[in-house]
Amino acid sequence: MFGTTDTPLHSLQASADNALADKVAALNTRYQYHSATAVMEGALMQDGATALVSSFGAESVVLLHMAAVIDPATAVIFVDTELLFAETLVYQSEICERLGLRNVQIRRAEDIAQKDPYGALRFTDKDACCALRKTRPLQAALKGFDSWITGRKRFQSGSRAALDFFEVEEGTGRIKVNPLAHWTPDDVKDYMDENRLPRHPLVAKGYPSIGCAPCTSPVKEGEDPRAGRWRGENKEECGIHVKDGKFIRTGA
């Protein structure tokens, strides 16, 4: 019970944070020369609950396929912001059926009608819109999980250039796993080709990174793959990454 120990609570938290940091460092050392599949399998087979968070975007099918091969009952969290492309919703349904994924959890914000009844929040405050429609529902969905898997890769943007396989998600006690951190665009393409995985239909139309329809535009040849996300804004992330217990937009 609180107050029955001589050790301050902040000291206990610091000790737990240090232990988690040590665990992550050990995992990065252990898996530094391993394949993405090995990292994925290690994450899903370890003690504790692990979820795969997927946007069912341009490259999402790679991790979804890995999860289906390792364990079709893997918890897959998909946040429907209610502003997604129709193509994304159709693709999500088709991929789940094709891969035989049995534990896909579709999450939506419960207070959109109260906080953004006309869908106009994105015009005045994109960060608030992302927080309402994506980051808060995801935060709620991740409660009870010890770690979660992302599809982030070093090549996607400057803010991801030093990405490791495993990270401490500050303030949550969770580990964030990035199996594809070291992959190149050719690695992604080769995996899809070798496993005959279907592409998101918008990729052929110039969308290498796909989010909500109002805030995603086609990318020109030579541009950063995420240049079409929040084009013209000082923003690179939707805010699903955490620091000090709060969801923030990193890298912007």
Rosetta silent file (secondary structure, phi, psi, omega in degrees, C-alpha in Angstrom):
SEQUENCE: MFGTTDTPLHSLQASADNALADKVAALNTRYQYHSATAVMEGALMQDGATALVSSFGAESVVLLHMAAVIDPATAVIFVDTELLFAETLVYQSEICERLGLRNVQIRRAEDIAQKDPYGALRFTDKDACCALRKTRPLQAALKGFDSWITGRKRFQSGSRAALDFFEVEEGTGRIKVNPLAHWTPDDVKDYMDENRLPRHPLVAKGYPSIGCAPCTSPVKEGEDPRAGRWRGENKEECGIHVKDGKFIRTGA
SCORE:     score description
SCORE:     0.000 S_00000001
   1 L     0.000  154.232  178.552    0.000    0.000    0.000 S_00000001
   2 L   -64.405  141.397  174.937    1.102    3.574   -0.519 S_00000001
   3 L    86.193    0.192 -178.491    2.854    5.123    2.416 S_00000001
   4 L  -101.427    6.109  179.454    3.950    1.855    4.032 S_00000001
   5 L  -122.495  153.734  178.792    7.491    1.940    2.698 S_00000001
   6 L   -83.681   -8.631 -178.925   10.432    4.132    3.519 S_00000001
   7 L   -88.248  121.427  179.784   11.367    4.323   -0.160 S_00000001
   8 L   -57.665  147.241 -178.887    9.913    7.394   -1.912 S_00000001
   9 H   -60.792  -36.721 -179.421    7.585    6.609   -4.803 S_00000001
  10 H   -65.999  -29.607  177.370    9.716    8.610   -7.220 S_00000001
  11 H   -71.058  -37.659  177.026   12.698    6.448   -6.291 S_00000001
  12 H   -64.723  -41.111  179.080   10.718    3.306   -6.992 S_00000001
  13 H   -65.291  -42.420  178.852    9.672    4.705  -10.358 S_00000001
  14 H   -61.402  -39.111  179.125   13.250    5.676  -11.180 S_00000001
  15 H   -65.099  -42.119  178.905   14.371    2.158  -10.293 S_00000001
  16 H   -65.319  -40.908  178.712   11.713    0.649  -12.538 S_00000001
  17 H   -63.132  -41.566  179.135   12.665    3.010  -15.385 S_00000001
  18 H   -64.492  -40.420  179.159   16.329    2.079  -15.018 S_00000001
  19 H   -64.026  -40.084  179.093   15.478   -1.619  -15.066 S_00000001
  20 H   -67.225  -41.120  178.266   13.434   -1.155  -18.239 S_00000001
  21 H   -62.032  -39.744  178.029   16.241    0.838  -19.872 S_00000001
  22 H   -64.990  -39.807  178.841   18.678   -1.946  -18.997 S_00000001
  23 H   -63.752  -43.863  179.928   16.321   -4.524  -20.504 S_00000001
  24 H   -64.269  -42.811  178.806   15.977   -2.514  -23.726 S_00000001
  25 H   -61.049  -40.882  179.335   19.753   -2.066  -23.978 S_00000001
  26 H   -66.109  -39.229  178.703   20.223   -5.809  -23.525 S_00000001
  27 H   -65.245  -41.897  178.935   17.611   -6.562  -26.188 S_00000001
  28 H   -64.696  -36.145  176.701   19.268   -4.212  -28.684 S_00000001
  29 H   -68.143  -43.889 -178.243   22.615   -5.890  -28.034 S_00000001
  30 H   -64.072  -39.931 -173.057   21.127   -9.361  -28.357 S_00000001
  31 H  -102.459    9.940 -171.600   19.266   -8.654  -31.586 S_00000001
  32 L   -60.517  -27.762 -179.945   21.638   -6.180  -33.246 S_00000001
  33 L  -110.412   14.367 -177.768   22.589   -8.647  -36.000 S_00000001
  34 L   -91.796  165.027  179.233   19.245  -10.432  -36.223 S_00000001
  35 L   -80.879  166.485  177.034   16.618  -10.189  -38.926 S_00000001
  36 H   -60.782  -38.314  179.849   13.371   -8.274  -38.702 S_00000001
  37 H   -63.530  -40.176  178.809   11.511  -11.561  -38.472 S_00000001
  38 H   -65.392  -40.445  177.540   13.616  -12.642  -35.505 S_00000001
  39 H   -63.877  -43.728  178.867   12.961   -9.325  -33.742 S_00000001
  40 H   -60.812  -46.756 -179.518    9.252   -9.671  -34.459 S_00000001
  41 H   -65.011  -40.507  178.203    9.154  -13.236  -33.170 S_00000001
  42 H   -61.491  -39.506  179.742   11.140  -12.281  -30.087 S_00000001
  43 H   -66.751  -41.386 -175.930    8.693   -9.487  -29.325 S_00000001
  44 H   -78.602  -26.075 -176.820    5.625  -11.685  -29.745 S_00000001
  45 H   -94.434   -8.100 -178.219    7.001  -14.685  -27.883 S_00000001
  46 L   -71.199  165.220  175.109    8.410  -12.827  -24.863 S_00000001
  47 L   -65.381  143.962 -179.469    6.689  -12.758  -21.498 S_00000001
  48 L    99.668  161.730 -176.491    4.037  -10.067  -21.264 S_00000001
  49 L   -87.820  132.674 -179.651    1.381   -8.831  -23.649 S_00000001
  50 E  -127.036  135.617  177.428    2.455   -7.342  -26.993 S_00000001
  51 E  -117.743  146.938  170.793    0.296   -5.588  -29.583 S_00000001
  52 E   -98.828  118.345  177.365    1.005   -4.718  -33.191 S_00000001
  53 E   -93.886  121.892 -175.038   -0.233   -1.206  -33.952 S_00000001
  54 L  -130.504  136.923  175.194   -1.047   -0.913  -37.638 S_00000001
  55 L   -91.655   -6.760 -173.147   -2.362    1.911  -39.802 S_00000001
  56 L    52.242   44.515 -179.527   -2.938   -0.519  -42.702 S_00000001
  57 L   -94.784 -151.647 -170.187   -0.986    1.987  -44.751 S_00000001
  58 L   -61.807  -36.782 -175.563    1.499    1.716  -47.588 S_00000001
  59 L  -120.157    7.105 -174.148    3.917   -0.749  -45.952 S_00000001
  60 H   -61.911  -28.693 -174.156    1.840   -2.139  -43.088 S_00000001
  61 H   -62.785  -22.941  179.712    1.232   -5.475  -44.763 S_00000001
  62 H   -62.498  -55.610 -179.721    4.844   -6.542  -44.099 S_00000001
  63 H   -67.809  -35.117  178.165    4.487   -6.653  -40.316 S_00000001
  64 H   -62.843  -38.944  177.534    0.912   -7.918  -40.572 S_00000001
  65 H   -67.200  -44.427  177.980    2.160  -10.837  -42.655 S_00000001
  66 H   -58.235  -44.568 -179.793    4.978  -11.567  -40.194 S_00000001
  67 H   -63.176  -41.520 -179.114    2.500  -11.535  -37.321 S_00000001
  68 H   -63.829  -36.113  179.428    0.107  -13.841  -39.176 S_00000001
  69 H   -71.557  -42.955 -177.581    2.902  -16.344  -39.805 S_00000001
  70 H   -73.283  -48.493 -178.928    4.184  -16.256  -36.216 S_00000001
  71 L  -160.913  102.743 -178.668    0.808  -16.118  -34.458 S_00000001
  72 L   -61.557  -15.042  179.050   -2.479  -15.268  -36.233 S_00000001
  73 L   -90.253    8.520  176.982   -3.980  -14.449  -32.822 S_00000001
  74 L   -55.363  135.610  176.974   -1.578  -11.522  -32.348 S_00000001
  75 E   -70.028  119.487  178.241   -3.410   -8.450  -31.044 S_00000001
  76 E  -114.687  119.947 -179.392   -3.548   -5.935  -33.913 S_00000001
  77 E  -102.059  123.373  178.470   -4.731   -2.430  -33.014 S_00000001
  78 E  -123.407  117.479  179.826   -6.163   -0.315  -35.816 S_00000001
  79 E   -93.984  115.910  176.396   -7.329    3.210  -34.985 S_00000001
  80 L   -91.656  108.026 -176.909  -10.071    4.426  -37.299 S_00000001
  81 L   -78.089   -7.226 -175.475   -9.905    8.221  -37.144 S_00000001
  82 L    67.758   13.711  172.839  -13.094    8.504  -39.226 S_00000001
  83 L  -128.096   16.632 -177.494  -11.085   10.635  -41.662 S_00000001
  84 E   -77.411  159.452  173.347   -9.277    7.798  -43.407 S_00000001
  85 L   -63.143  143.914  174.912   -9.332    7.134  -47.125 S_00000001
  86 H   -58.874  -34.507  179.341  -12.086    4.746  -48.195 S_00000001
  87 H   -61.972  -35.119  179.268   -9.329    2.721  -49.854 S_00000001
  88 H   -66.548  -42.170 -178.947   -7.657    2.213  -46.463 S_00000001
  89 H   -65.502  -40.952  177.481  -10.827    0.834  -44.882 S_00000001
  90 H   -66.575  -43.298  179.277  -11.382   -1.599  -47.752 S_00000001
  91 H   -61.046  -42.308  179.190   -7.711   -2.621  -47.703 S_00000001
  92 H   -58.107  -46.208 -179.450   -7.858   -3.237  -43.946 S_00000001
  93 H   -64.843  -44.254 -177.643  -10.775   -5.599  -44.310 S_00000001
  94 H   -66.497  -41.190 -178.818   -9.259   -7.468  -47.239 S_00000001
  95 H   -65.673  -43.481 -179.570   -5.828   -7.883  -45.607 S_00000001
  96 H   -60.193  -42.432  179.586   -7.264   -9.250  -42.354 S_00000001
  97 H   -68.243  -43.975 -177.124   -9.290  -11.836  -44.253 S_00000001
  98 H   -65.347  -39.930 -176.982   -6.455  -12.808  -46.569 S_00000001
  99 H   -87.286  -11.954  179.346   -3.878  -13.219  -43.777 S_00000001
 100 L    74.204   28.930  178.464   -6.260  -14.868  -41.329 S_00000001
 101 L   -70.721  128.285 -169.799   -5.636  -12.384  -38.531 S_00000001
 102 L  -108.188   -2.472 -175.099   -7.994  -13.318  -35.687 S_00000001
 103 L  -137.015   54.422  179.198   -7.543  -10.555  -33.138 S_00000001
 104 E   -88.936  122.579 -177.286   -7.882   -7.203  -34.921 S_00000001
 105 E  -109.154  110.376 -179.964   -9.143   -4.501  -32.563 S_00000001
 106 E   -91.659  121.472 -176.862  -10.646   -1.466  -34.297 S_00000001
 107 E  -116.311  141.869  176.308  -10.653    1.578  -32.047 S_00000001
 108 L  -135.850  152.184  174.723  -12.362    4.939  -32.493 S_00000001
 109 L   -65.657  142.008 -178.097  -12.579    8.046  -30.341 S_00000001
 110 L   -93.483   -8.721 -173.566  -15.786    8.144  -28.327 S_00000001
 111 L  -119.779   22.699  178.909  -16.039   11.927  -28.041 S_00000001
 112 H   -62.937  -41.632 -178.142  -15.691   13.138  -31.633 S_00000001
 113 H   -60.229  -31.581 -179.710  -19.345   14.200  -31.772 S_00000001
 114 H   -84.618  -39.312 -171.557  -18.802   16.454  -28.755 S_00000001
 115 H   -97.648  -20.644  179.378  -15.345   17.832  -29.538 S_00000001
 116 L  -148.787   61.308 -172.447  -15.328   17.979  -33.339 S_00000001
 117 L   -64.035  -26.382 -177.140  -18.938   17.645  -34.520 S_00000001
 118 L  -106.517    2.919  179.981  -18.331   19.269  -37.912 S_00000001
 119 L    67.345   26.113 -175.839  -14.874   17.804  -38.588 S_00000001
 120 L   -99.926   -3.912 -176.206  -13.360   21.280  -38.707 S_00000001
 121 H   -59.818  -32.187 -178.011  -10.773   20.911  -35.942 S_00000001
 122 H   -63.982  -21.062  179.690   -8.104   19.951  -38.473 S_00000001
 123 H   -79.430  -27.409 -175.960   -8.317   23.434  -39.996 S_00000001
 124 H  -105.355  -28.222 -177.354   -7.561   25.249  -36.751 S_00000001
 125 L  -156.848   91.210 -177.615   -5.402   22.803  -34.764 S_00000001
 126 H   -64.858  -35.337  177.861   -4.021   19.715  -36.465 S_00000001
 127 H   -62.508  -42.661  178.919   -2.262   18.545  -33.303 S_00000001
 128 H   -65.399  -37.378  178.332   -5.534   18.634  -31.390 S_00000001
 129 H   -64.121  -45.679  177.895   -7.260   16.774  -34.212 S_00000001
 130 H   -61.982  -41.999 -179.559   -4.594   14.036  -34.159 S_00000001
 131 H   -62.521  -44.062 -178.165   -4.802   13.823  -30.378 S_00000001
 132 H   -66.446  -47.569 -168.992   -8.584   13.490  -30.425 S_00000001
 133 H   -90.879  -23.259 -175.214   -8.911   11.017  -33.262 S_00000001
 134 H  -126.045  -54.750 -170.392   -5.775    8.900  -33.001 S_00000001
 135 H   -69.117  -40.787  179.530   -3.431    9.323  -30.063 S_00000001
 136 H   -69.121  -44.263  174.522   -5.966    9.188  -27.231 S_00000001
 137 H   -59.922  -36.562  178.504   -7.833    6.171  -28.614 S_00000001
 138 H   -68.462  -41.630  178.433   -4.475    4.450  -29.110 S_00000001
 139 H   -57.710  -43.468  178.657   -3.359    5.328  -25.604 S_00000001
 140 H   -66.312  -38.971 -177.966   -6.528    3.729  -24.244 S_00000001
 141 H   -67.716  -29.286 -176.595   -6.100    0.680  -26.478 S_00000001
 142 L   -83.846   -7.010  177.162   -2.529    0.083  -25.295 S_00000001
 143 L   -61.725  132.083 -178.387   -3.467   -0.111  -21.628 S_00000001
 144 L    96.538  -10.580  176.973   -2.676   -3.591  -20.404 S_00000001
 145 L   -99.185  145.438  179.619    0.072   -4.193  -22.940 S_00000001
 146 L   -91.693  -21.794  178.948    3.732   -4.394  -21.960 S_00000001
 147 E  -156.451  160.933  176.100    5.070   -3.589  -25.412 S_00000001
 148 E  -144.095  151.012 -173.010    3.893   -2.631  -28.873 S_00000001
 149 E  -104.587  133.107  178.888    5.227   -3.063  -32.366 S_00000001
 150 L  -119.038  164.543  177.884    5.520   -0.242  -34.881 S_00000001
 151 L  -101.447   17.136 -177.015    6.427   -0.113  -38.569 S_00000001
 152 L   -66.252  147.691 -178.004    8.791    2.846  -38.253 S_00000001
 153 L  -138.059  152.251 -177.129   11.998    2.786  -40.286 S_00000001
 154 H   -62.628  -34.583 -173.561   15.139    4.888  -40.319 S_00000001
 155 H   -74.453  -11.694 -170.569   14.798    5.937  -43.950 S_00000001
 156 H   -70.594  -34.019  178.839   11.353    7.508  -43.489 S_00000001
 157 L  -165.795  163.530 -178.870   12.442   10.844  -42.045 S_00000001
 158 H   -59.618  -32.078 -177.703   15.318   12.614  -40.339 S_00000001
 159 H   -71.352  -10.123 -178.843   13.687   12.224  -36.934 S_00000001
 160 H  -111.477    9.525 -170.523   13.908    8.427  -37.310 S_00000001
 161 L   -64.329  -24.097 -177.797   17.493    8.207  -38.550 S_00000001
 162 L  -111.960   24.050 -175.333   18.874    6.653  -35.346 S_00000001
 163 L   -62.021  134.881  174.974   15.989    4.311  -34.631 S_00000001
 164 L  -101.503  168.173  175.888   16.789    1.113  -32.695 S_00000001
 165 L   -62.383  -40.303 -176.295   14.918   -2.185  -32.673 S_00000001
 166 E  -124.894  140.094  178.883   13.812   -1.601  -29.093 S_00000001
 167 E  -136.657  152.588  169.765   13.018    1.641  -27.275 S_00000001
 168 E   -84.738  126.799  174.289   11.795    2.672  -23.864 S_00000001
 169 E   -89.057  101.744 -169.405    8.466    4.446  -24.139 S_00000001
 170 L   -58.139  134.585  173.728    9.050    7.058  -21.473 S_00000001
 171 L    81.189    0.382 -178.012    6.561    7.340  -18.645 S_00000001
 172 L  -116.970  -17.781 -175.390    4.486    4.284  -19.583 S_00000001
 173 L    76.574   12.181 -179.624    6.586    1.300  -18.522 S_00000001
 174 E  -107.008  159.134  173.927    6.223   -0.115  -22.049 S_00000001
 175 E  -106.363  136.458  176.552    8.733   -1.148  -24.686 S_00000001
 176 E  -104.626  129.025 -174.153    8.333    0.016  -28.268 S_00000001
 177 E  -113.797  130.481 -177.925    9.555   -2.453  -30.892 S_00000001
 178 L  -123.583   77.195 -174.570   10.643   -1.438  -34.406 S_00000001
 179 L   -59.684  -28.543 -176.219   11.456   -4.672  -36.309 S_00000001
 180 L   -98.055   16.969 -174.567   11.899   -2.852  -39.635 S_00000001
 181 L   -52.179  -39.412 -174.157   14.123   -0.081  -38.253 S_00000001
 182 L   -96.688    3.173 -177.686   17.068   -0.969  -40.506 S_00000001
 183 L   -74.866  149.683  174.518   15.101   -1.825  -43.636 S_00000001
 184 L  -101.992  168.671  175.881   15.440    0.124  -46.863 S_00000001
 185 H   -56.548  -35.306  178.846   12.662    0.764  -49.388 S_00000001
 186 H   -66.805  -35.556  177.605   14.083   -2.103  -51.473 S_00000001
 187 H   -61.934  -43.614  179.545   13.840   -4.466  -48.486 S_00000001
 188 H   -62.283  -47.886 -179.277   10.156   -3.617  -48.117 S_00000001
 189 H   -61.114  -44.932 -178.334    9.511   -4.099  -51.837 S_00000001
 190 H   -62.493  -41.095 -179.586   11.406   -7.396  -51.954 S_00000001
 191 H   -64.322  -43.423  179.183    9.489   -8.807  -48.981 S_00000001
 192 H   -63.062  -42.421 -178.926    6.164   -7.870  -50.532 S_00000001
 193 H   -66.291  -45.369 -176.947    7.165   -9.348  -53.890 S_00000001
 194 H   -64.365  -31.728 -178.686    8.533  -12.576  -52.416 S_00000001
 195 L  -102.794    6.647  176.669    5.391  -13.140  -50.374 S_00000001
 196 L    51.992   51.051 -177.874    3.007  -11.855  -53.062 S_00000001
 197 L   -92.762  138.630 -178.215    1.441   -9.351  -50.719 S_00000001
 198 L   -73.216  140.032  177.629   -1.103   -6.863  -52.057 S_00000001
 199 L   -82.550  154.074  168.926   -0.205   -3.168  -52.072 S_00000001
 200 L   -62.869  132.791 -174.712   -2.379   -0.446  -50.692 S_00000001
 201 L   -60.922  -21.450 -179.053   -4.204    0.878  -53.790 S_00000001
 202 L   -79.998  -15.061  179.750   -3.069    4.465  -53.136 S_00000001
 203 H   -60.677  -41.636 -179.547    0.628    3.577  -53.441 S_00000001
 204 H   -67.114  -13.467 -179.921    0.289    3.381  -57.218 S_00000001
 205 H  -101.095   11.907  174.965   -1.161    6.894  -57.145 S_00000001
 206 L    95.213   24.443  179.435    1.918    8.430  -55.485 S_00000001
 207 L  -114.967   89.418  179.157    1.215    7.940  -51.786 S_00000001
 208 L   -78.327  -14.429  176.712    4.224    6.210  -50.128 S_00000001
 209 L  -138.330  126.002 -169.013    2.949    7.207  -46.664 S_00000001
 210 L  -125.951  124.111  176.684   -0.783    7.200  -45.972 S_00000001
 211 L  -126.711 -135.358  177.298   -2.692    8.755  -43.095 S_00000001
 212 E   -72.047  144.824 -175.599   -5.950   10.651  -42.880 S_00000001
 213 H   -58.027  -44.152 -177.161   -7.335   11.791  -46.232 S_00000001
 214 H   -67.034  -21.351 -173.765   -7.452   15.557  -45.499 S_00000001
 215 H  -115.216   17.596  179.021   -3.819   15.649  -44.362 S_00000001
 216 E  -126.780  131.075  179.684   -2.180   13.320  -46.895 S_00000001
 217 L  -130.918  162.234  178.151   -1.090   14.290  -50.397 S_00000001
 218 L   -62.634  155.469 -179.180    0.886   12.574  -53.191 S_00000001
 219 L  -111.585  135.342  179.400    4.683   12.710  -53.055 S_00000001
 220 L   -82.475  157.792  179.197    6.829   13.809  -55.972 S_00000001
 221 L   -59.373  131.003 -179.943    9.867   11.872  -57.136 S_00000001
 222 L    93.625  -12.193  178.465   12.888   12.666  -54.967 S_00000001
 223 L   -79.570  159.758  171.697   10.863   13.917  -52.006 S_00000001
 224 L   -56.471  139.145 -178.960   11.016   12.449  -48.506 S_00000001
 225 L   -56.563  -24.740 -179.674    8.555    9.514  -48.329 S_00000001
 226 L  -102.070   14.407 -179.096    6.619   11.351  -45.632 S_00000001
 227 L   -63.262  -24.210 -179.338    6.604   14.707  -47.426 S_00000001
 228 L   -84.214   -1.330  178.055    2.947   14.233  -48.225 S_00000001
 229 E   -93.305  119.999 -178.629    1.945   14.035  -44.579 S_00000001
 230 L    53.314   49.000 -177.031    0.810   17.435  -43.269 S_00000001
 231 L   -55.987  132.579  179.068    2.425   19.126  -46.254 S_00000001
 232 L    82.942   -0.645 -179.606    3.502   22.682  -45.458 S_00000001
 233 L  -105.762  154.419  174.868    3.128   22.150  -41.710 S_00000001
 234 L   -83.391   68.889 -170.994    5.818   22.005  -39.030 S_00000001
 235 L  -157.097  130.718  178.363    4.776   18.457  -38.262 S_00000001
 236 L  -120.705  -20.807 -175.878    6.196   15.000  -38.988 S_00000001
 237 L  -128.193  153.840  178.923    4.301   12.708  -36.634 S_00000001
 238 L   -81.076  -13.354  176.323    0.662   12.260  -35.669 S_00000001
 239 L   108.121   19.287 -176.658    1.665   12.042  -32.018 S_00000001
 240 L   -87.010    5.774 -179.546    1.609    8.333  -31.232 S_00000001
 241 E  -107.526  144.751 -165.171    5.021    8.425  -29.569 S_00000001
 242 E  -113.552  141.449  172.221    5.365    9.127  -25.889 S_00000001
 243 E  -141.974  132.061 -179.286    7.661   11.154  -23.702 S_00000001
 244 L    54.776   35.759  175.641    7.227   11.693  -19.973 S_00000001
 245 L    79.666    4.520 -178.419    3.930    9.852  -20.085 S_00000001
 246 E  -121.516  140.911  176.055    2.389   12.145  -22.697 S_00000001
 247 E   -74.735  127.481 -174.753    1.740   11.505  -26.368 S_00000001
 248 E  -129.718  163.355  171.846    3.755   13.998  -28.380 S_00000001
 249 L   -94.204  102.660 -175.690    4.483   14.790  -32.013 S_00000001
 250 L   -83.482  151.511  172.693    8.133   13.839  -32.261 S_00000001
 251 L    80.181   -5.800 -178.600   10.551   15.138  -34.811 S_00000001
 252 L   -80.891    0.000    0.000    8.551   18.165  -35.804 S_00000001
